[in-house]
Amino acid sequence: MISFGPVPSRRLGKSLGINNIISPKTCTYDCVYCQVGKTLKKGIKREAYFKPEVIFEKVRQHLGRLNKESQPDYLTFVSNGEPTLDINLGKSILLLKKLGFPVAVITNASLLFDESVREDLFKADWVSLKMDAADNDTWQKVNQPDPGLDFKKHLENVSHFISIYKGMLGTETMIIKGLNDSAEIFSNLAELIKTVNPYIAYLAIPIRPPSVKTAIPPDTEMMNMAWQIFNKSGIKTEFLTGFEGIETGFTGNIYEDILNTTAVHPLREDSLINLLKHDNADYEVVKSLIKQRLIQITVYNGKKFYLREYHTQF
């Protein structure tokens, strides 16, 4: 299950997701708000997962099953964990570019100390860097990084990367009530992100079920404060606070469409119903997947979400 969607992306339009990390969730962080759940394998060592040729072929086949209206705007590495942990990321990016679509990578930026990671990301057309904290204490609380990472060095590595990268660069800040939603933190973040000079800085809140139930959105007044502080600093800033829409890409294979998407992108109920309609399937398929414990239902902010159930598989 390497590719999924395209899904409506608040950043990239129609984004065909690429999950280049083999389950279980493998990451350098264990962010309290992660929609994929708890990190089951935490580390900072790069490894080989899927062969680049396999990723290329799976994506090529996926694109071939999409109708004209569902063709993506971007091929996006958004993984079951941190995509830069894949030692073959750069090779995969170069192969995928042959398909004629720009390639994006959404990364937490934690491995930028590794020259090979920087070289891989230089190949991408669009890179989003996670920047949830401007100090070590907040970083530890929100992102829960691997013990082998150091915050001061992390910032130095980000600075080094942005001084060389030539593609489109964005930042994303997830704001969590009680953890990183104060005026002081917003001001420090704005000062830090201004040095990055992104094309756009996104301010996000959890809109899908987080790994830690107490990771909830901040008050509206605090979101407004964050935007005002960022805007006053001269940073082009947008909110990522709304639902993207229900139009999820479909291939005609409802089982694969549901499993591939829910692996890294929980499906809201209306999106799932819409996907069933496009694939000419009924809800019995969903019931079967739930019975097999391949997916599960969770409720967040009064809405039903469907996501992969992994713990029974390992």
Secondary structure, 3 states (H helix, E strand, C coil): CCEEEEEEECCCEEEEEECCCCCCCEECCCCCCCCCCCCCEECCCCECCCCHHHHHHHHHHHHHHCCHHHCCCEEEECCCECHHHECCHHHHHHHHHCCCCCEEEEECCCCCCCHHHHHHHHCCCEEEEECCCCCHHHHHHHHCCCCCCCHHHHHHHHHHHHCCCCCEEEEEEECCCCCCCCHHHHHHHHHHHHHHCCCEEEEECCCCCCCCCCCCCCCHHHHHHHHHHHHHCCCCEEEECCCCCCCCCCCCCHHHHHHHHHCCCCEEHHHHHHHHHHCCCCCHHHHHHHHCCCEEEEEECCEEEEEECCHHHC
